[in-house]
Amino acid sequence: MTSRGPYRRHSTPFKLQLCQDIRTGALGRRDAQRSHNLSANLIQLWLTQYDRGELNDEEAEASVIAEYEARIAALERKVGQLTMELDLAKKHHGCRPRAAAKDPS
């Protein structure tokens, strides 16, 4: 068996879609394992959660919202960092307007 590489996390919408495809017969378990490089145990765990109603659209939406909020927070931190760096650069280089060039005529 080959190593699947580093630890991966799958989004709730992905899990939900995969379980729906398996339960409707659009996709077989083995096909899902091969095409997405997933273990049979993981697929079984997701199917159990799906059957219990633990994987649903509401949870999927909450997951997406949480991911967006985390991304927004990271971007806000980056903007703050870049703003501070810009202010520091302006102070360090003494950004002053240049004197108007003299007209040689």
C-alpha positions in Angstrom: 0.0 0.0 0.0 1.3 3.4 -0.9 1.5 6.3 1.5 -1.2 8.9 1.0 1.1 11.7 2.1 0.4 14.4 4.7 -2.7 14.6 6.8 -5.7 16.0 4.9 -8.9 17.6 6.0 -12.0 17.3 3.8 -14.8 19.9 3.9 -18.3 19.0 5.0 -19.8 19.8 1.5 -17.3 17.3 0.0 -18.2 14.6 2.5 -21.9 15.3 2.1 -21.7 15.1 -1.7 -19.6 11.9 -1.6 -22.1 10.2 0.8 -25.1 11.3 -1.3 -23.4 9.9 -4.5 -22.7 6.6 -2.7 -26.2 6.3 -1.2 -27.9 7.1 -4.5 -25.7 4.6 -6.4 -24.1 7.2 -8.6 -20.7 6.2 -7.2 -19.5 3.0 -5.6 -17.4 2.8 -2.5 -14.4 1.3 -4.2 -14.7 4.0 -7.0 -14.8 6.7 -4.3 -11.7 5.1 -2.6 -9.7 5.0 -5.8 -10.7 8.4 -7.3 -10.3 10.4 -4.0 -7.5 8.3 -2.4 -9.6 7.6 0.7 -9.6 4.6 3.0 -12.6 2.3 3.3 -12.8 3.1 7.1 -13.0 6.8 6.5 -15.8 6.4 3.9 -17.6 4.1 6.3 -17.3 6.7 9.1 -18.7 9.5 6.9 -21.5 7.2 5.7 -22.4 6.5 9.4 -22.4 10.2 10.2 -24.5 10.9 7.0 -27.0 8.2 8.0 -27.4 9.7 11.5 -27.9 13.1 10.0 -24.7 14.5 11.4 -23.6 15.6 7.9 -26.2 18.1 6.6 -26.5 21.3 4.6 -26.7 23.4 7.7 -23.4 22.0 9.0 -21.9 22.4 5.6 -22.9 26.1 5.4 -21.6 26.6 9.0 -18.3 25.0 7.9 -18.0 27.3 4.8 -18.9 30.4 6.9 -16.2 29.5 9.5 -13.6 29.0 6.7 -14.6 32.4 5.3 -14.4 34.1 8.6 -10.9 32.6 9.3 -9.7 33.8 5.8 -11.1 37.3 6.5 -9.4 37.5 9.8 -6.1 36.4 8.2 -6.4 39.0 5.5 -7.3 41.7 8.1 -4.1 40.8 10.0 -2.1 41.0 6.8 -3.5 44.4 5.9 -2.7 45.6 9.4 0.9 44.3 9.1 1.4 45.9 5.7 0.0 49.2 6.9 2.4 49.2 9.8 5.3 48.4 7.5 4.3 51.2 5.1 4.0 53.7 7.9 7.4 52.7 9.2 8.9 52.9 5.7 7.5 56.4 5.2 9.0 57.6 8.6 12.3 55.9 7.9 12.8 57.3 4.4 11.3 60.7 5.2 8.8 60.8 2.5 8.7 64.5 1.8 7.5 66.1 -1.4 10.3 66.9 -3.7 11.0 70.6 -4.5 9.6 71.7 -7.8 12.1 71.4 -10.6 13.4 74.8 -11.7 12.5 75.8 -15.3 15.8 76.5 -17.1 14.2 79.2 -19.3 
